[in-house]
Amino acid sequence: LTEIARLHRIPAFWVEGLEADDCLATAALRGSAAGLRVYMLTPDKDLEALVADDPDGSPAVRRWTPATGREAEQLIGPREVIARWGVAPAQLPDLLSIASDTVDAVPGVRGLGPKKAAAIIRLYGGLFGALAPAPWSADQLEAAQVAAKTMQKGDALAYKEEAARIAVEKDRVKLVASGSLALFSRELVRLVENAPID
């Protein structure tokens, strides 16, 4: 394949010990920094962490996936990432490290899927922010639930917000209990952005 690529004057590169994702990430960021419009043709969702707009709002980096039997072709930018995952592109590695990525054998935290992971990230800003404070104890969770029930009668909107926050805190207890696994998963999804490619 690499011989065929070279015959067509398509550069092919790889680095011993790194994944293709790392080479793609490095090339995409270098191209964008040089003022090029970059399209990454790959089905790998972890590269969606790199999609970005120029300051004027024009596309800088996009991920493109071809049409398959199940899905139409897609051009993915920051808005599509937020719509799909509920977090900004830069937060996607944190989400995948919590929610898991079975395609890339990233374990994540059992019982925390993408929606719960996104809620935790939105509240705490990311994986490291969520792991920093101690999780609520069972007594604190129970006290918060009792307080929320008394709130329900007075202000429905405040109750709804507090109930959502309590649900996130319950999930964060699971995250903190499996913190080392989440941090290991974060290393697995981390992209090398300075691979030694020419």
C-alpha positions in Angstrom: 0.0 0.0 0.0 2.8 2.4 0.8 4.5 1.7 -2.5 1.2 2.4 -4.4 0.8 5.6 -2.4 4.3 6.7 -3.3 3.8 5.9 -7.0 0.9 8.4 -6.9 3.1 10.9 -5.0 1.0 10.6 -1.9 3.2 10.9 1.2 3.1 8.0 3.6 4.6 8.2 7.0 4.6 6.3 10.3 6.6 6.3 13.5 7.7 3.2 15.3 5.8 2.9 18.6 3.1 5.4 17.7 -0.4 4.9 16.2 -1.6 6.2 12.9 -3.8 8.6 14.9 -0.8 10.3 16.3 0.7 10.9 12.9 -2.6 12.1 11.6 -3.0 14.5 14.6 0.5 15.9 14.1 0.0 16.4 10.3 -3.4 18.0 10.9 -2.2 20.5 13.4 0.9 21.4 11.4 -1.2 21.9 8.3 -3.7 24.1 10.2 -0.8 26.1 11.8 0.6 26.7 8.3 -2.7 28.2 7.2 -4.0 25.2 5.3 -7.6 23.9 5.4 -7.3 20.4 6.8 -9.6 17.4 6.2 -8.9 14.2 8.1 -10.4 11.3 6.2 -10.9 8.7 8.9 -13.7 6.9 10.8 -11.8 7.4 14.1 -13.9 9.5 16.5 -11.0 10.3 18.8 -9.6 12.6 16.1 -12.8 14.8 16.5 -10.9 16.3 19.4 -8.9 18.2 16.8 -11.7 19.8 14.7 -11.7 23.5 14.8 -12.7 26.8 13.2 -10.5 29.7 12.2 -11.1 32.8 14.3 -13.3 34.1 11.4 -15.5 31.1 11.7 -14.3 29.3 8.5 -13.3 25.6 8.7 -9.7 25.0 9.8 -9.8 21.3 10.6 -12.6 18.8 9.8 -13.1 15.1 10.1 -14.7 13.5 7.0 -16.1 10.0 6.9 -17.3 8.4 3.7 -20.7 6.9 3.3 -21.2 3.4 4.5 -24.1 1.0 4.2 -25.5 2.4 7.5 -24.5 6.0 7.5 -24.3 8.9 5.1 -21.0 10.7 4.6 -20.3 13.3 7.2 -18.2 16.4 7.5 -17.6 17.0 11.2 -16.7 20.3 12.8 -17.0 21.8 16.3 -20.8 22.2 16.1 -21.3 18.5 15.1 -19.1 17.3 17.9 -21.1 19.3 20.5 -24.4 18.1 19.0 -23.2 14.5 19.0 -21.3 14.3 22.3 -22.5 17.2 24.4 -19.0 18.5 25.0 -16.5 20.7 23.1 -13.9 19.0 20.8 -11.1 19.6 23.3 -13.1 17.8 26.0 -13.7 14.7 23.8 -10.7 12.7 25.2 -12.0 13.2 28.7 -15.5 11.9 27.6 -14.1 8.9 25.9 -11.9 8.1 28.9 -14.9 8.0 31.2 -17.5 6.5 28.8 -15.1 4.0 27.2 -14.4 3.4 23.5 -14.9 -0.2 22.7 -13.5 0.2 19.1 -10.1 1.2 20.5 -10.3 -1.1 23.6 -10.5 1.9 26.0 -12.2 0.5 29.2 -13.6 3.7 30.7 -15.8 3.5 33.8 -18.4 0.9 34.1 -22.0 2.3 34.2 -21.0 5.7 32.9 -21.9 6.1 29.2 -21.5 9.2 27.0 -24.5 11.2 28.4 -23.5 10.7 32.0 -19.8 11.4 31.1 -20.8 14.6 29.3 -22.9 15.8 32.3 -19.9 15.3 34.6 -17.6 17.1 32.2 -20.0 20.1 31.8 -20.2 20.5 35.6 -16.5 20.0 36.4 -14.8 21.2 33.1 -13.1 17.8 32.5 -11.9 14.6 33.9 -9.2 16.1 36.1 -11.6 18.7 37.5 -14.1 15.9 38.4 -11.5 13.8 40.1 -10.1 16.7 42.2 -12.7 17.2 44.9 -13.7 14.3 47.2 -17.0 12.7 46.1 -20.1 13.2 48.1 -20.6 10.6 50.9 -23.8 8.6 51.1 -25.0 10.9 53.9 -24.4 14.0 51.8 -26.2 12.5 48.9 -29.2 11.6 51.1 -29.3 15.1 52.7 -29.2 16.7 49.2 -32.1 14.6 48.0 -34.2 15.4 51.1 -33.4 19.1 50.6 -34.4 18.9 46.9 -37.7 17.3 47.8 -38.6 20.2 50.0 -37.6 22.5 47.2 -39.9 20.7 44.8 -43.0 22.3 46.2 -41.7 25.8 46.0 -39.7 26.2 42.8 -40.0 23.5 40.1 -37.1 24.9 38.0 -34.7 25.1 40.9 -35.8 21.5 41.9 -35.1 20.2 38.4 -31.6 21.8 38.4 -30.8 20.5 41.8 -32.1 17.0 40.9 -29.8 17.0 37.8 -26.8 18.1 39.9 -27.5 15.3 42.4 -27.7 12.8 39.6 -24.3 14.0 38.3 -22.8 13.7 41.8 -24.0 10.1 42.1 -22.3 9.3 38.9 -19.2 11.2 40.0 -19.0 8.8 43.0 -18.6 6.0 40.5 -16.0 7.9 38.6 -13.9 8.7 41.6 -14.1 5.1 42.7 -12.7 4.0 39.3 -10.4 7.1 39.0 -7.2 5.1 38.2 -9.0 3.3 35.4 -10.3 6.6 34.0 -6.8 8.1 34.1 -5.4 5.0 32.4 -8.1 5.3 29.7 -7.2 9.0 29.3 -3.7 7.9 28.4 -5.0 5.5 25.8 -7.1 8.2 24.0 -4.4 10.9 24.3 -3.2 12.0 20.9 0.5 12.7 20.3 0.5 16.1 18.6 4.3 16.3 17.9 5.1 13.0 16.3 8.5 13.0 14.6 7.2 13.0 11.0 8.8 14.9 8.2 
